[in-house]
Amino acid sequence: MNKSRSVKIAAIVAAVSLAVIPAASATTWKAGGASSVNGLMTACAAAYQKATGDDFPYNGTGSGAGKTGLHDGSFDFAFSDSVDTAPSAGEIHLPAFVWPVGFLQNIGGSNKPLTLSTETLAKIFAGKIDRWNDPAIVADNNRSVTTIIYKKDAKGQIAKDAKGAPVVLRTAVSALHRTLPDKPITVFYRTKNSGTSNNLTRAFNKLYPSIWTKAANDSFASAFPGDITSDPAHFRGAAGSGDVANGVKATPYSITYAEVGFAKAPYNLAITNVINAAGNAITPSSDSAMAAAAQATVDANGLVTFDYATKDADSYPFTATTYALAISGKSNSDDIAKTLDYLANNCAKDNPAEGFGAYTPTNAFAKAFATQLAKLKK
């Protein structure tokens, strides 16, 4: 072999070696927790990797698993849809995402959405209403309802006010007419500890304490006003959001609660419109969630309190927060802060189809997130 050819081969080998060795600064984060953000993390992963060179194969098995993983060190950071009531030393809550808890239904294969009041939903999930032709469901779906029409900007996007809430242009009134089947209701609920369950049961307890008599809980069965195991005909458990959505898909005349992204393919479920305290029929969306967020309060520790009974015209009453959880004072805290900053301020904005609200700089959640992020960096 001549010297020239040897040099060329050596150069090729060196180039290939460099191509397969990750950059020294690249980090693969260990992250997991809330299943609510599974779709959003998947949608955002490629853009995040391109922007930072880092990666985070997200393990979204539930908020409870996220808290545990952060505590035992198996996660660098975690996401949880509920507050960590037993935090580790130095643990920071960052209100990273806002989203609507949707009610996904399969009324005998029909994909036509129902319209239900908050009280009707509270009674369905408490087992007080157990047939689809119950008078309350019939009344909700045979009436005039007011819907919201948003103002759009010059680019055709929904305009936002200083709080990040969508600007209502006007309302419209339409008449609902629907015959409901004389069939029993099957409710699918989460069996694993879930922040989605916590947000749902918290709203029910605050709105209708005489129906939902127990405090909110990550365990739906623990918050349920009774013994859920005593009625297996109407209540069926499944582990995660995808599992309950699959259950509804396979079971005619059933309903569940999950992130609205679980209504689309491969599940193909209808999403319930909810009549809020203002009397308007609201479709769960990133916009109606941000309307609710504008009515919420965020304390000095980043913890969010929603006003479920607000009379705001377009607020969706079952709105939730996903917290990013991380430990301050660690050697990699600054790098984790940069990652969380990217995820919170880019993922929802760049992936609107996932149904998460996009922050504006003056939004209370954005300000609280920035404040908590500064604590994490210290």
C-alpha positions in Angstrom: 0.0 0.0 0.0 1.5 3.4 -0.9 1.9 6.2 1.6 -0.7 8.4 -0.1 -3.4 5.7 0.1 -2.5 5.0 3.8 -3.0 8.6 4.7 -6.4 8.7 2.9 -7.6 5.6 4.7 -6.5 6.9 8.1 -8.3 10.2 7.4 -11.5 8.3 6.5 -11.3 6.2 9.7 -10.7 9.3 11.8 -13.7 11.0 10.2 -16.0 8.0 10.8 -14.8 7.8 14.4 -15.6 11.4 15.0 -19.0 11.0 13.4 -20.1 8.2 15.8 -18.6 9.7 19.0 -21.0 12.2 20.7 -19.8 15.7 21.2 -18.2 16.0 24.6 -20.7 18.6 25.7 -23.8 16.6 24.8 -25.9 15.4 27.7 -28.6 12.7 27.8 -30.9 13.7 30.6 -32.8 11.2 32.7 -36.3 12.5 32.9 -39.8 11.2 33.5 -43.1 11.5 35.3 -46.4 12.8 34.1 -47.9 11.0 31.2 -49.8 14.2 30.3 -46.7 15.6 28.5 -45.8 12.4 26.7 -47.0 13.7 23.3 -45.6 17.1 23.8 -42.1 15.8 24.8 -42.1 13.5 21.7 -43.2 16.4 19.5 -40.5 18.7 20.9 -37.6 16.2 21.2 -36.1 16.7 17.7 -36.1 20.5 17.9 -34.7 20.4 21.4 -31.8 18.1 20.3 -31.1 20.3 17.3 -31.0 23.5 19.4 -29.0 22.1 22.3 -27.2 19.0 21.2 -28.7 17.2 24.2 -31.3 14.5 24.5 -33.9 13.4 27.0 -35.6 10.1 26.4 -38.8 10.9 28.4 -40.2 8.1 30.6 -43.8 9.3 31.2 -45.5 6.7 33.4 -47.2 9.0 35.9 -46.7 11.9 38.2 -46.1 9.6 41.2 -43.3 7.9 39.3 -41.8 11.3 38.5 -41.7 12.4 42.2 -40.2 9.0 43.2 -37.6 9.2 40.5 -36.5 12.7 41.5 -36.3 11.7 45.1 -34.2 8.6 44.6 -31.9 10.2 42.0 -32.9 8.1 39.0 -34.2 11.3 37.3 -32.3 14.5 36.7 -35.6 16.3 36.5 -39.3 15.2 36.5 -42.7 16.5 35.5 -45.7 16.2 37.7 -49.3 17.3 37.3 -49.7 17.7 41.0 -47.7 19.3 43.8 -45.1 17.2 45.5 -46.3 17.3 49.1 -43.2 15.6 50.4 -40.4 17.3 48.5 -36.7 16.6 48.8 -34.4 19.2 50.2 -33.8 22.0 47.7 -36.7 20.8 45.4 -38.1 23.5 43.2 -41.6 23.5 41.6 -41.7 25.3 38.2 -45.1 25.8 36.6 -44.0 24.7 33.1 -47.2 23.9 31.2 -51.0 24.7 31.3 -53.5 22.3 29.7 -57.1 21.2 29.8 -58.2 17.9 31.3 -60.5 16.6 28.6 -63.4 14.2 28.9 -63.1 11.7 26.1 -66.2 9.6 25.1 -67.3 6.8 22.9 -71.1 6.9 22.6 -71.6 3.8 20.6 -69.0 4.7 18.1 -70.3 8.2 17.5 -67.6 10.9 17.3 -70.1 13.7 17.8 -69.2 15.6 21.0 -71.5 15.8 24.0 -72.1 19.0 25.9 -72.1 18.5 29.7 -72.3 20.8 32.7 -69.7 20.6 35.4 -72.3 19.2 37.8 -73.4 16.5 35.4 -69.7 15.5 35.0 -69.2 15.5 38.7 -72.2 13.1 39.1 -71.1 10.8 36.3 -67.6 10.3 37.7 -69.1 9.9 41.2 -71.5 7.2 40.0 -74.5 9.3 40.7 -75.5 9.3 37.0 -75.0 5.9 35.5 -77.1 5.9 32.2 -76.6 8.0 29.1 -80.3 8.9 28.8 -80.3 10.3 32.4 -82.5 13.5 32.4 -79.5 15.7 33.3 -77.5 14.5 30.3 -80.5 14.9 28.0 -81.2 18.4 29.3 -77.5 19.4 28.7 -77.8 18.2 25.1 -81.2 19.6 24.2 -80.9 23.3 24.9 -79.5 26.6 23.6 -75.8 27.1 24.3 -73.5 30.0 24.0 -70.1 29.5 22.4 -67.1 31.7 22.1 -65.6 33.3 19.0 -62.1 34.6 19.4 -60.5 37.7 17.9 -57.7 37.0 15.4 -54.6 39.0 14.6 -53.2 40.1 11.2 -51.6 36.6 10.9 -54.9 34.8 11.5 -53.8 33.7 14.9 -56.0 34.0 18.0 -55.1 37.4 19.6 -53.9 37.3 23.3 -54.2 40.0 26.0 -51.4 41.0 28.4 -52.1 38.0 30.6 -51.8 35.6 27.7 -55.5 34.9 27.6 -57.3 34.8 24.2 -59.3 37.8 23.3 -63.1 37.2 23.0 -64.5 38.8 19.9 -68.1 37.8 20.4 -70.4 35.0 21.4 -72.8 32.9 19.4 -75.9 31.0 20.4 -76.9 27.6 18.9 -79.5 25.1 19.7 -78.6 21.5 20.6 -80.8 18.6 19.8 -79.7 15.0 20.5 -81.2 11.7 21.5 -79.2 9.8 24.0 -79.0 6.0 24.2 -80.6 4.0 27.0 -77.3 2.4 27.9 -75.2 2.2 31.1 -72.2 4.5 31.4 -68.8 2.9 31.8 -66.2 5.2 33.4 -62.5 4.5 32.9 -60.2 5.9 35.6 -56.5 5.9 36.3 -55.3 3.2 38.7 -51.7 4.5 39.1 -51.0 7.7 41.0 -51.7 10.5 38.5 -51.6 14.3 38.6 -54.4 14.3 36.1 -56.6 12.5 38.7 -55.5 15.0 41.3 -56.5 18.0 39.1 -59.8 16.4 38.2 -60.8 15.4 41.8 -59.6 18.8 43.1 -62.0 20.6 40.7 -64.9 18.3 41.6 -64.2 18.7 45.3 -64.1 22.5 45.1 -67.1 22.8 42.8 -69.3 20.2 44.4 -68.1 19.3 47.9 -71.5 17.7 48.8 -70.9 15.2 45.9 -67.1 14.8 46.0 -66.8 14.8 49.8 -63.1 13.7 49.9 -60.0 15.8 49.2 -58.2 15.7 45.9 -55.8 12.8 45.5 -53.3 11.5 43.0 -55.3 8.2 43.4 -58.7 8.5 41.8 -60.0 5.6 43.9 -58.9 7.4 47.2 -60.7 10.7 46.2 -63.8 8.8 45.0 -66.8 9.4 47.2 -67.3 5.8 48.2 -65.9 2.4 47.4 -65.1 2.3 43.7 -64.4 -1.4 43.8 -68.1 -2.0 44.7 -69.3 -1.1 41.2 -67.1 -2.9 38.7 -69.8 -2.7 36.1 -69.6 1.0 35.8 -66.0 1.7 36.9 -63.0 0.2 35.2 -59.4 1.1 36.0 -56.4 1.4 33.7 -52.8 2.5 34.4 -52.0 5.6 32.2 -53.6 8.1 29.9 -53.1 5.9 26.8 -54.6 2.9 28.7 -57.8 4.7 29.7 -58.1 6.1 26.1 -57.7 2.5 24.7 -60.3 1.3 27.2 -62.8 3.9 25.9 -61.9 3.1 22.3 -62.7 -0.5 22.9 -65.8 0.0 25.0 -69.0 1.6 23.5 -70.9 3.9 25.8 -67.8 4.8 27.9 -66.0 8.0 29.1 -62.7 8.9 30.7 -60.6 11.9 31.6 -57.2 12.6 29.9 -55.3 15.1 27.9 -57.0 16.2 24.7 -54.2 14.7 22.6 -55.4 11.3 23.6 -58.6 11.9 21.6 -56.8 11.8 18.2 -55.6 8.8 16.3 -55.2 6.0 17.1 -57.9 6.4 19.7 -60.3 8.6 17.6 -62.5 9.7 20.5 -64.9 12.6 20.8 -64.1 15.4 23.2 -66.9 16.7 25.5 -67.7 20.4 25.5 -68.1 21.7 29.1 -70.6 24.3 30.3 -68.6 26.6 32.6 -69.8 28.8 35.5 -70.6 31.6 33.0 -73.1 29.3 31.3 -71.0 29.0 28.1 -70.2 25.7 26.3 -66.4 25.6 26.2 -64.2 23.3 24.1 -61.1 22.2 26.0 -58.1 23.7 24.1 -54.9 25.5 24.7 -56.8 28.8 24.4 -59.6 28.0 26.9 -56.9 26.7 29.2 -55.0 29.9 29.0 -58.2 31.8 29.7 -58.5 29.8 32.9 -54.8 30.4 33.7 -55.4 34.2 33.5 -57.9 33.8 36.4 -55.5 31.6 38.5 -53.1 32.7 41.2 -49.4 31.6 41.5 -47.7 31.8 44.9 -44.1 32.6 45.8 -43.2 28.9 45.5 -44.6 28.6 42.0 -47.7 26.7 43.2 -50.9 27.3 41.2 -54.5 27.7 42.5 -57.2 27.8 39.8 -60.6 29.5 40.3 -62.8 26.7 39.1 -66.0 28.7 39.6 -64.8 31.8 37.7 -67.5 33.6 35.7 -64.9 34.5 33.0 -66.7 33.9 29.7 -64.2 31.5 28.1 -62.4 29.8 31.0 -62.3 26.0 30.8 -63.1 24.8 34.3 -61.0 21.7 34.3 -57.6 23.2 33.6 -54.3 21.8 35.0 -50.7 22.7 35.6 -47.7 20.5 34.9 -44.8 21.3 37.2 -41.2 20.7 36.3 -39.5 19.4 39.5 -35.7 19.8 40.0 -33.2 20.0 42.8 -31.3 23.2 43.3 -27.7 23.4 44.3 -26.5 20.3 42.3 -23.5 20.5 40.1 -25.7 20.3 37.0 -28.5 22.6 38.2 -27.6 25.4 35.7 -27.7 23.0 32.8 -31.0 21.5 33.9 -32.4 25.1 34.2 -31.4 25.8 30.6 -33.2 22.6 29.5 -36.4 23.4 31.4 -36.3 27.0 30.1 -36.2 25.7 26.5 -39.0 23.1 27.1 -41.4 25.5 28.9 -40.9 28.4 26.5 -40.7 26.6 23.2 -42.5 23.2 23.2 -46.1 24.4 23.7 -45.6 27.4 21.4 -44.1 25.3 18.6 -46.5 22.4 18.9 -50.0 23.9 19.3 -51.8 20.7 18.2 -50.7 19.1 21.5 -53.2 21.3 23.3 -50.9 23.1 25.8 -51.1 26.8 26.4 -48.3 29.0 25.1 -46.9 31.5 27.6 -46.5 35.2 26.9 -43.8 37.2 28.7 -46.3 39.0 30.9 -48.3 36.0 31.9 -48.3 35.2 35.6 -47.2 31.6 34.9 -44.3 32.8 32.8 -43.2 35.2 35.5 -43.5 32.5 38.2 -41.6 30.1 36.0 -38.8 32.6 35.6 -38.6 33.3 39.3 -38.4 29.6 40.1 -35.8 29.0 37.4 -33.6 31.7 39.0 -33.9 29.7 42.3 -32.8 26.5 40.6 -29.7 28.2 39.2 -28.4 29.3 42.6 
